[in-house]
Amino acid sequence: MAINKRPKIKSIPYEEFKDNETFERLVAELNAKGTNVIVRKLDELIDWGRSNSLWPLTFATSCCGIEFMAVCAARYDIARFGFEVTRNSPRQADVILVSGTITTKMAPVLRRLYDQMADPKYVVAVGGCAVSGGPFTKSYHVVNGVDNIIPVDVYVPGCPPRPESFLYGMMQLQRKVKVENFFGTTNRKEKDPYRDTMAEKAEEIYNEEEQA
Amino acid sequence: MNDMNMEKKGEAQAAAQPQAAQPKAAPAAAPAAARPAAAAPAQPAKNQIEPECVAPEALRERMETLKNKEGYDFLENLTGFDWEADGLGVVYQLASTADPSRRVNLKTLTTDRENPYLPSVADLWDIANIYEREVYDFFGIRFTGHPDMRRIFMREDWVGYPMRKDDETEKNNPLRMTPEPLSDFTETYTLQSDGTVTKSQRRLFEEDEYVVNIGPQHPSTHGVLHFRVSLEGEKIKKIDPVLGYIHRGVEKISEKMTYPQTLALTDRLDYLGAMQNRHALCMCIEQAMGVEVSDRVKVIRTIMDELQRIDSHILFFSCLCQDLGATTAFLYGFRDREQILDIFEETCGGRLILNYNTIGGVMADIHPNFQKRVKAFIPYMRKNIKEYHDIFTGNVIFQNRAKGVGVLTKEQCISFGCTGGTGRAAGWHNDVRKLRPYAAYDRVQFNEVVRSEGDSFARYMIRLDEILESLNIIEQLIDNIPEGNFQEKMKPIIKVPEGLYYSAVEGSRGEFGVLLESKGDKSPYRLHYRSTGLPLVAVMDTACRDNMIADLITIGGTVDYVVPDIDR
């Protein structure tokens, strides 16, 4: 069985999304080895649930954070899509919306926040600063794009992006979540490349000695 | 409506010329050694300041006289400078709160670039403590007698001083992903009688002190701000703010930009005062060049500034309520804020970052619907303010958490330079709109809202009352927008004559000033923004002492700082 190439997003036809090529490439990659019929059906159910309850971390460094608040408020109402449960602790969040400039002093903090989030986790770079450094590219204290520090799933350009673009970016993320193979892949992510293997080895040796 | 249509014809021609040329201006040019003198105006510019040079040895004595005998109790600005061959120096701007027309500017400098030392004035004005740390961080000038000579924005392992003209900042400072070192020790440099300087160390927090870190990622610090809070039970003993998590180097990158380019960064400093910030910079450059903007521009700018102030105060109300757990009030506030954003969007094209003011005027004329919508907004907002009071102000939990909490006296506010609503809540008349009227503020009637309690509740009430005053100002002007150009014709490349200039406006949360030094080039030699938020963070230690840790959130909320404006 193959992954459905066109996951449904309510009220927006597939053709109206931009950058469908990247998306199709992603689907082709996932389809390369084929999928189990039963597992895929279960995946679809779980992904449907996951994509409609993405909990963002309240993380805002500058201007885009104010627009994020506007998205949460009545007119744009992020709750329509299931994103309204903003979490203050990274350990409870599914997605981090990096809204605002990331400076070199903030970079290790952001990295730590990302590491603290539980898998599966997603990153949306909101606004020019998070995408590329924005108007501050030439500054000595600004990271030119958060993708230098953490992997980014969706980029939302703008300075700041309009609330509509926020929602559009979140829907793109929903599409990505909807095609994932949950069992055996997303729920069992690759080992964290940043994990401290030396400390683990030391612990193993210590345990072995204990047993001996 | 009719007069606006008539005007359109004439303006279509005026609009075409200046806009096209500005963005094309050549990118940064290194400051040339010999500068051609720009065409200087016959009279010195309205906002030019000529600081009196004082030798470092005589500075302490002079400052003590000014502060204690002559009544200059408000240190408006303390700015570091790198005058290359002339040395490193500091410009002090002092004002008297008793007689606001009395202002004095001083400067001092040292030619030693390796080990620059200047005397500290931190014991005379409380705010000098933070300002001098900023100068040390940017220029490496050490202040003798300063109790706490640490970096403030940069990491403690930062190499070099970024604002120095000869510093190779990028080369020395690759991206460090290691956790930030935070020392428990601070240094003091003391000038001995024989002229040598000795260094001594002091502990910030004792070993058995209970220190809680709040931030940099915390929902109630309104951005990325980090407080190290020392607790005694639930009482706050001391707060040490750690800043710089959103320090974007705006002042430094402005030095490599042309004047029209620097404008874009002002909106992103205090994004809730985008209009006012940009107004301040445009006004500074215009006055320095001797450009007189039309009456129409003045009135439009005034209306826009006031709309922005209402926008900011509504957001203040919403966020404060949200922090205290009143989610409904947050939604009510944002509902009304969207109305202002709609008005902005029609005329400026942006919701939050507006990019509306420009040198010599505004980017585009007001939208035909502007007056109609603003007039509809005024009664709407007046009605809703009552709703705010009904839903939140009278709430007994809020009253208990705000009344008598975080009290700041007038003297403390002046010493810390806390302008805006925070100062006015303590009884300090500091409204720049009244003291030094600019734009169209001299032709409108309005009250400066002042209270005397100085607690969290007073700071809250001031802002809600200011919304009503701003509505009054808008109401007086909205029907009387005079005819005229919305933009003066400027030269394609804008050059500001040589000199030092300072202009200030009343921002959403205090005096926002622009200190500009020009050498006659098309980029500023040094551009410093008087942050409205930095004094407000500096005062947090004083305001929070002996209060409960839970009240830190209320006090921080009512003091109303915006972090990107603090860090710049």
Interface residues (C-beta under 8 A of the other chain):
Chain A: T58 F59 A60 T61 S62 C63 G65 I66 E67 M69 A70 A73 A74 R75 N88 P90 G100 T101 T103 T104 K105 M106 A107 P108 V109 R111 R112 L113 P135 F136 K138 S139 Y140 H141 V142 V143 N148 I149 C159 P160 R162
Chain B: F153 M154 R155 P162 T169 E170 N173 L175 R176 M177 T178 P179 E180 P216 Q217 H218 P219 G223 V224 G244 Y245 I246 H247 R248 G249 V250 K252 I253 K256 A264 L265 R268 Y271 L272 L315 S318 C319 F330 L331 F334 R335 R337 E338 L341 R351 L352 I353 V563 P564
